[in-house]
């Protein structure tokens, strides 16, 4: 019972971290794309 609970907790944390990392990567990608767009526009 306790082991199952601990495993679920670790999986929950892992999933939360994965989502945060994916969101962060997506945000950085968006930011990079905007910067490229702006620099192309200013040339």
C-alpha positions as CSV (number, residue, x, y, z in Angstrom):
1,X,0.0,0.0,0.0
2,X,2.7,2.5,1.0
3,X,5.0,1.6,-1.9
4,X,2.0,2.1,-4.3
5,X,1.3,5.5,-2.8
6,X,5.0,6.5,-3.1
7,X,5.1,5.3,-6.7
8,X,2.0,7.3,-7.6
9,X,3.4,10.4,-5.9
10,X,6.7,10.1,-7.9
11,X,4.7,9.6,-11.2
12,X,2.6,12.6,-10.3
13,X,5.7,14.8,-9.8
14,X,7.4,13.4,-12.9
15,X,4.3,14.2,-15.0
16,X,4.1,17.7,-13.5
17,X,7.8,18.3,-14.3
18,X,7.3,17.0,-17.8
19,X,4.4,19.4,-18.4
20,X,6.4,22.4,-17.0
21,X,9.4,21.5,-19.2
22,X,7.3,21.1,-22.3
23,X,5.6,24.4,-21.7
24,X,8.9,26.1,-21.1
25,X,10.4,24.7,-24.3
26,X,7.3,25.7,-26.2
27,X,7.5,29.2,-24.8
28,X,11.2,29.5,-25.6
29,X,10.6,28.3,-29.1
30,X,7.8,30.9,-29.6
31,X,10.1,33.6,-28.2
32,X,13.0,32.6,-30.5
33,X,10.6,32.6,-33.5
34,X,9.3,36.1,-32.6
35,X,12.9,37.4,-32.4
36,X,13.8,35.9,-35.8
37,X,10.6,37.4,-37.3
38,X,11.4,40.9,-35.8
39,X,15.1,40.8,-36.9
40,X,14.0,39.8,-40.5
41,X,11.4,42.6,-40.4
42,X,14.0,45.2,-39.3
43,X,16.5,44.3,-42.1
